[in-house]
Amino acid sequence: MYNIPVEQRVIVFSEENMERVNGNPVYWVGNSIGTLLHALQSKSPLQELTTIAWNARSNLDSFSKNTGPLPISRGTAGEIVAALDRIFINHEGLESEQIEQGTVDSLNAIIFSFQAIISSELPRENIYYVTQKRAYDTNTLISSGENILPKDALDILKESRGDVIKDIREATKSVAFDMPTAAGFHLFRALERVVIRDYFTVLGVPAERAAKSKSLGQHIEVLKEYKVDTKIIAIINHMRVHYRNPISHPEKFWNVSSAEEAIGLVVSVITVIAKDISQRI
């Protein structure tokens, strides 16, 4: 295996700096609070209120503990939980009684405060909608981008498979989040890994010769020396000239269309190289 360094100017997304937001707790909090407010206004006895109150408490408690954003709202949700505990814990023998109006008013005040705070916080939260890119499934782009490569092609890449999967994942995430230039670096790093680690190995390129090949243009010269199909060389050279070379300059940036086009090209050329490798081994 040839472990030739490849350019490192890349952006890597990880679970440490990106987290999927679950909107369910917000929905269920709103649903259960609305039901609770209606029940309080009807002046139902404690016995009828208990189930409704504990449903609201459960949703509020989950919201306050498990939702990362909305810190002020989460704090106020905890205050409602504490108020519900004071009212509905240890009320044995009072099930037929109504809650005192002062207690109802205090609970309503906390709930109304929570509603005002969350209405103010939500518009300021960093919550974004990821628009679909062409026919690509957004979940696939974000979570399992390697699935855009045929499985049989990946299975053939014995030396580079793990790193190629990582780079393709980062490339598709970059496309999903509108960071096309970052996608370009990951895509071409994946391609170069395949060429250097798997293709050169199968072609019988000596390690010292491979070590001298430092760029995609030099890789192409090696492939020509070893009589690789001209169609494969032509598509790699097309990618080098029209996609890879432009973003090697600091002042140049890809747009999303360029990244989307490059994904298709890289997938195609890796698939063709994998097929050629399978015919040579």
N, C-alpha and C positions, 0 to 999 in steps of 0.2 A: 504493500500500500504506500502511496506517495502522499505525505502530509504537507502539501505546499500551502503556505499562508495565503489567505484570500483577504481582500480589503475589509476592514472592520468598521467602516463608517455606517453603522446601522442603528436602528431604533428597535428595541426589543420590548414587547408588551408582556407583562407577567401578571399572575394572580395577585401580586403584592401591590401593583399600582392600577389595577382595573378590577372592578367588581360589578357583577350583574345586580341590578336593583330589583327586588321583588315588590311589586306594587300591591299584592294581595292584602297585607296588613292594613294599608291605608283604606282600602275598600271596606274591609270588614269592620274596622273601627267606625267608619262613617255609618255603616248599616246598623250596627248594634247601638250606637249612641242615639241615632234617630229613633229607634224603637224604644229605648229607655226614656228619652224625653217625652215621647207620646204617652208612655205608661205613667210617668210622673204627673203629667198634666191631668190624667184621668182620675187621679187620687185613689189608685188601687191600693188594697191592703198589702202589707208586707209579704204575705204568702204568695200573692200573684206577682209581685215585683221581683221576688228572689231569683227566679230562673232568668228573667230578662237582665237583671243586674249582674249576675255572675257570668252571663254570656258576654256582656259589655266589658266586665272586668278582665276576663280571659283575653279578649282581643286587644284591649288597651295595654295589658301587661306584656303581651307578645310584641306589640308595637314599640313600647318603651325600651324593651331589652334587645330586640333583634334588628331594628332598622337603623342603619348607619347614619344617614343624613337626618335633617330636621331635628337638631339637638334641643331647641327650645320647646318644640311641640312634644318631644319625647319626655321632657321633664314635666310638662303640664299633664301629660297622660298619666305619669306616675302619681301626681297629686289626686287625680280622679280615682285611681286604684285605691289609694289610701283612704279617701273619703267613703268609697263604697265598702271598704272593710269595716270602717267605724260604724256604718249604718247597718250592715247585714250580717255581721258576725255577732254571735251571742244574743240573738233575739228570740230565743226559745220561749214559748208561751205568749209571744206578742204577734203571732202570725196574722191574727184578725185585725190588728191595729193598723191605723194609717200612720205614715211618716209625718212628723210635725212639719208644719208649713215652713218654719224657719230653716229646718234641715233641708227641705226640698229646695228652698230658695238658694241656700248655700251651694248645694250640689249643682243646681242649674247655672249658677254664676261661674263655677269652675269649668263646666262643660262649655258654656258660651265663650269663656276666655280661651279654652283650647281651640274651639272652632275659629276664633279670630286669629290666633297665633299661627295655626297651620295654614290658614288662607293667606297669611302674609309670608310665611316661609316657603311654601311650595313654588311660587313663581321665581324665587331667587335661587332655588337649588340647581346644581349642575346636572340636570337630567336632559338627555338628548335622545332623539330618535335617529337610529342608523338607517339611512335610506338604502333600498336594495340596489345592488350594482348589476346591471344587465339581468341575465337569467340566473345569476348565482344566488343560492339560498344564503341569507344573511347569517343564520346560525352556523352553517358550514364554514363560511368565511371567518367567523370569529373563533369557533371552537375546534374545528377539525378540517382545516384547509388542505391537509394532505390528501383528502378524499377526492380532490380534483385530479389527482394522478391515478391512472389505472393501477389496481392492486398488483397485477402480474408484473408491471414495470417496476414498481417499488421492490418486489420480492427478488428481482434480478440484481438490484444494486446492493451487493453484499458489503462493500467497503464504505459507501457513502450514505447508506439508507437512513441511519439515525439522524445525521446532520441535515440531510436533504429534507426530511420530514419537518425538522425544527425551522429551517429557513422558509419552506413553503407555508407553514403555519403563520410565521411572522409576516410573510408577504401578503397573505390573504387578509390578515387582520389589518394591515396597513391600508389595503385597498378599502376594506369595510369602513375604516375610520378616516377616509380621505387624506391619507398620507402617501401619495403615489410615489414620490421619490424614494422614500424608505422602502417601499415595496420593490422598487427596481433593484436596489442593492441586494436585498434578500433573494430575489429571483435569480440574479446573475451569480450570486455566491452559490446557490443550489446547483445551477448549471455547471459552474466551474468545478465544484466538488465531484459531480458525476464524471466529467471529462477526465479530471486528473486522477481520481482514486479508482474508478472502475474501468473507464474506456482505455486509458493509457495502460493499465495493468493487463487487460485482455489483449490489447494490441502488441504487447511485449516491449513497450517503450522502456529503455533502461532508466534506472532511478536518477542517474546523473544527467541524462538528457531531459527528463521530466523536471528536474530541479531548476533547469535553466529557463523553463517556460513559465513566464511570470504574468502574462496577460492573455486575454481571450484571443488577440491577434496571433500571439506566439503559439497558443494551443492549436489554432487553425493550421499553422505551418506544420506542426507535428502531425496532425491528422492527414495532411496532404502527403507527407513523407511516407506514411503508412497506408496509403492508397485507400483511405476511407471513401465511401460513396460520395460523389460530388454533390448529390442532393442534400446530404446531411451537412456538408461543409458550407453549402450555399445558404442554408437557412441560419446556421450559426453566424456566418459572416454578415448576413442581413441584420440580425439582431445586434451584432457588434456595432455596425455602422450607424444604424438608425435608432437604437435604443440605449445600448451600453455606453458608447463613446460620449454622447451628449451629456449624460449625467455624471461623467467623470470630472466635469468642470464645475467648480464651486458655485458659479453664478447661474448654472442651468438647473431647471427643475422640471420634473415630469408633471403632466396633468393626469386626472383620473382616467381619461380615455387611453392614454399611453400605457398606464399600468394594467388596465383591463386587457388591452391588446397583447401586452407582453406576457401576461399570465397564460393566455392561449398558446402563444408561441413557445414559451418555455415548457409547458406541458407537452406540446407536440414533439419538440426536439428531444426531450428526455425520454419520451415514449419510444421514439424512433431509435435513439441510441441504445436503450434497453433491449429492443428487439434485435438490433445488430449484435449486441453482446451475447444474447441468448443463442444466436446462430453461430457464434465463434467458439463457444465453450463446449 
